[in-house]
């Protein structure tokens, strides 16, 4: 129960990686606010697991983020652990990339992380302990073919983490990014369906295609990402700051 008495917040906490992290934090004693757009989904999850609290919040909307995090902190205390996980993964070949699509990706994946971390930090006193972790992507350290906007957004997340770690260095709050490859989540399932339709192959073949994007040619499981996050939240990682932890089945960069 390492995190008993601490308040954690996980954006995109209703499914996939975010949900797995939220459950692990709750199991370690934290009171965990899970946010997302689908309140019914969040409420259903919260009813199944102790110490989870649903909050309707849209990371695309500044007022929603600032108001939601402020309200959560008023109810359960400062955000000691913040997992900026919410994001979207939509590919588009660069010649067909539209400014609207580019801005949608940036608003969700980069602006959303900026707003989340800034609002969470605002709940902490200067001497409060904290762990601020952004879920980037292996695309944040290498290029993703056909995903220029996604790649740029995830590189931006890592840049933000690097900057914050320097700005707050020596204090009680650390900032790190986790960079997973393809993880077996609903996002991968949706992408596999789209690839199968577009290329005229089976969904199983499409999933295999995505798995080959990882160095060991296997889809990751959510617990592999959660394990890294829980370590970063632990006292053992107290000197780990400004890092980008790659989880992709092999050496990437």
Legacy VTK file of the C-alpha trace (Angstrom):
# vtk DataFile Version 3.0
C-alpha trace
ASCII
DATASET POLYDATA
POINTS 253 float
0.000 0.000 0.000
2.832 2.360 -0.913
0.469 5.089 -2.118
-2.094 5.001 0.678
-3.387 8.503 1.346
-2.255 9.840 -1.998
-4.541 11.141 -4.721
-3.781 9.986 -8.259
-5.393 11.100 -11.500
-5.345 9.140 -14.749
-6.653 10.662 -17.961
-8.174 8.201 -20.392
-8.687 5.960 -17.377
-11.703 4.017 -18.595
-10.029 1.593 -20.996
-6.724 0.066 -22.057
-3.464 1.294 -20.581
-5.105 4.006 -18.487
-7.522 1.600 -16.835
-4.784 -0.910 -16.052
-2.637 1.808 -14.460
-5.609 3.152 -12.483
-6.395 -0.287 -11.090
-2.780 -0.821 -10.060
-2.615 2.550 -8.325
-5.864 1.810 -6.490
-4.497 -1.579 -5.427
-1.442 0.226 -4.008
-3.708 2.350 -1.801
-4.155 5.521 -3.843
-7.480 7.275 -4.282
-7.668 7.408 -8.080
-9.667 9.832 -10.201
-10.202 8.375 -13.671
-11.164 10.772 -16.422
-12.549 10.455 -19.917
-15.378 11.394 -22.242
-17.521 8.304 -21.635
-18.904 8.859 -18.138
-21.022 5.705 -18.229
-17.922 3.618 -18.935
-15.994 5.342 -16.147
-18.845 4.792 -13.687
-19.091 1.113 -14.582
-15.373 0.625 -13.998
-15.460 2.570 -10.741
-18.272 0.342 -9.453
-16.109 -2.720 -10.040
-12.923 -1.540 -8.318
-12.487 0.181 -4.932
-10.857 3.605 -4.737
-11.688 4.608 -8.325
-13.675 7.814 -8.867
-15.127 8.739 -12.285
-14.794 12.242 -13.700
-16.132 13.370 -17.055
-13.313 15.390 -18.604
-12.257 16.210 -22.151
-8.528 16.915 -22.548
-9.337 18.834 -25.743
-11.135 21.472 -23.667
-9.144 23.763 -21.357
-12.071 24.626 -19.114
-12.970 20.957 -18.757
-9.413 20.042 -17.726
-8.798 22.889 -15.328
-12.264 22.729 -13.800
-12.269 18.949 -13.545
-8.848 18.658 -11.924
-9.605 21.496 -9.523
-12.850 19.793 -8.475
-11.125 16.421 -8.041
-8.427 18.002 -5.875
-11.056 19.743 -3.760
-12.677 16.374 -3.053
-9.651 14.094 -2.652
-6.635 16.332 -2.139
-3.705 17.465 -4.277
-2.807 15.396 -7.332
0.301 13.618 -6.043
0.399 11.227 -9.015
-0.689 12.398 -12.444
-0.767 10.023 -15.408
-1.367 11.991 -18.615
-2.490 9.055 -20.714
-5.377 10.270 -22.885
-4.592 10.383 -26.572
-5.659 9.358 -30.043
-3.796 7.379 -32.701
-4.938 8.108 -36.232
-2.663 7.675 -39.225
-2.796 9.726 -42.401
-0.266 9.832 -45.262
1.558 13.150 -45.290
0.355 14.236 -48.785
-3.230 13.823 -47.562
-2.664 15.339 -44.125
-5.099 18.177 -43.467
-4.589 21.043 -41.072
-7.815 20.068 -39.301
-6.555 16.528 -38.690
-3.119 17.808 -37.654
-4.677 20.178 -35.133
-6.989 17.486 -33.773
-4.026 15.205 -33.059
-1.979 18.010 -31.515
-4.855 19.303 -29.408
-5.525 15.896 -27.885
-2.050 14.382 -27.653
0.092 17.410 -26.837
-2.140 20.235 -25.645
-4.028 17.736 -23.494
-0.832 16.641 -21.735
0.243 20.258 -21.228
-3.106 21.201 -19.688
-3.275 18.084 -17.530
0.204 18.451 -16.063
-0.124 22.192 -15.517
-3.485 21.844 -13.781
-2.246 18.938 -11.636
0.878 20.839 -10.578
-1.291 23.788 -9.563
-2.890 21.608 -6.869
0.473 20.924 -5.169
2.219 23.029 -2.562
5.899 23.860 -3.324
7.184 21.116 -1.002
4.647 18.420 -1.959
5.869 15.058 -3.280
4.739 14.273 -6.810
5.068 11.982 -9.803
4.072 13.389 -13.186
4.115 10.773 -15.946
3.104 11.198 -19.585
2.276 8.220 -21.766
4.057 9.030 -25.017
4.813 6.329 -27.594
7.702 4.639 -29.307
6.695 7.028 -32.110
8.001 9.736 -29.777
11.570 8.517 -30.304
11.383 7.381 -33.920
9.312 8.138 -37.007
6.057 6.356 -37.741
5.368 5.864 -41.435
2.049 7.416 -42.399
1.676 9.069 -38.998
3.412 12.442 -39.219
0.968 14.233 -36.910
0.952 11.440 -34.344
4.748 11.195 -34.413
5.174 14.949 -33.995
2.691 15.051 -31.113
4.454 12.266 -29.231
7.881 13.825 -29.796
6.365 16.989 -28.354
5.220 15.152 -25.228
8.773 13.960 -24.594
10.111 17.465 -25.167
7.642 18.825 -22.626
8.703 16.218 -20.067
12.369 17.072 -20.625
11.673 20.782 -20.133
9.625 20.270 -16.954
12.214 17.954 -15.424
14.797 20.723 -15.829
12.486 23.472 -14.620
11.626 21.605 -11.411
14.912 19.728 -10.912
15.982 19.305 -7.297
12.402 19.502 -6.050
10.088 16.758 -4.776
8.290 16.258 -8.121
9.679 14.161 -10.961
8.620 14.119 -14.614
9.005 11.134 -16.917
7.561 9.683 -20.104
6.740 6.084 -20.943
7.048 5.140 -24.607
5.287 1.869 -25.441
5.140 0.250 -28.827
1.942 -1.392 -30.075
-0.122 -2.522 -27.063
-3.064 -4.904 -27.234
-5.777 -2.346 -26.437
-9.051 -1.207 -28.025
-7.044 1.339 -30.056
-5.028 -1.447 -31.689
-8.220 -3.408 -32.289
-9.811 -0.423 -34.059
-6.673 0.220 -36.088
-6.464 -3.445 -37.081
-10.061 -3.320 -38.314
-9.319 -0.235 -40.416
-6.129 -1.757 -41.842
-7.944 -4.984 -42.704
-10.616 -3.065 -44.627
-8.136 -0.799 -46.358
-5.739 -3.555 -47.426
-8.267 -6.356 -47.979
-6.750 -8.678 -45.391
-8.118 -10.425 -42.308
-8.119 -8.715 -38.923
-5.755 -11.404 -37.648
-3.313 -10.517 -40.427
-3.724 -6.836 -39.613
-2.953 -7.472 -35.928
0.125 -9.424 -36.965
1.164 -6.490 -39.138
0.914 -4.161 -36.143
2.760 -6.618 -33.903
5.686 -6.565 -36.310
6.035 -2.879 -35.486
7.482 -3.992 -32.127
11.072 -5.197 -32.172
10.137 -8.652 -30.809
7.168 -8.822 -33.220
4.642 -9.348 -30.435
1.910 -7.040 -29.196
2.613 -5.687 -25.724
0.227 -6.322 -22.844
-1.031 -3.435 -20.733
0.612 -4.776 -17.565
4.040 -4.206 -19.152
3.332 -0.484 -19.381
1.727 -0.427 -15.948
4.770 -2.067 -14.404
7.019 0.696 -15.697
4.620 3.386 -14.482
4.366 1.861 -11.013
8.152 1.761 -10.755
8.380 5.427 -11.754
5.817 6.216 -9.045
7.787 4.314 -6.421
10.410 5.554 -3.995
12.945 3.373 -5.816
12.703 5.733 -8.807
13.152 8.910 -6.786
16.250 9.861 -8.807
14.728 8.995 -12.190
13.728 12.273 -13.783
13.347 13.535 -17.341
13.549 10.052 -18.813
11.762 8.364 -21.719
11.265 4.713 -20.841
10.984 2.656 -24.037
8.891 -0.535 -24.009
9.003 -2.024 -27.470
10.546 -5.473 -27.282
14.091 -4.418 -28.165
16.544 -1.601 -28.725
14.979 1.344 -30.521
17.051 4.469 -29.842
LINES 1 254
253 0 1 2 3 4 5 6 7 8 9 10 11 12 13 14 15 16 17 18 19 20 21 22 23 24 25 26 27 28 29 30 31 32 33 34 35 36 37 38 39 40 41 42 43 44 45 46 47 48 49 50 51 52 53 54 55 56 57 58 59 60 61 62 63 64 65 66 67 68 69 70 71 72 73 74 75 76 77 78 79 80 81 82 83 84 85 86 87 88 89 90 91 92 93 94 95 96 97 98 99 100 101 102 103 104 105 106 107 108 109 110 111 112 113 114 115 116 117 118 119 120 121 122 123 124 125 126 127 128 129 130 131 132 133 134 135 136 137 138 139 140 141 142 143 144 145 146 147 148 149 150 151 152 153 154 155 156 157 158 159 160 161 162 163 164 165 166 167 168 169 170 171 172 173 174 175 176 177 178 179 180 181 182 183 184 185 186 187 188 189 190 191 192 193 194 195 196 197 198 199 200 201 202 203 204 205 206 207 208 209 210 211 212 213 214 215 216 217 218 219 220 221 222 223 224 225 226 227 228 229 230 231 232 233 234 235 236 237 238 239 240 241 242 243 244 245 246 247 248 249 250 251 252
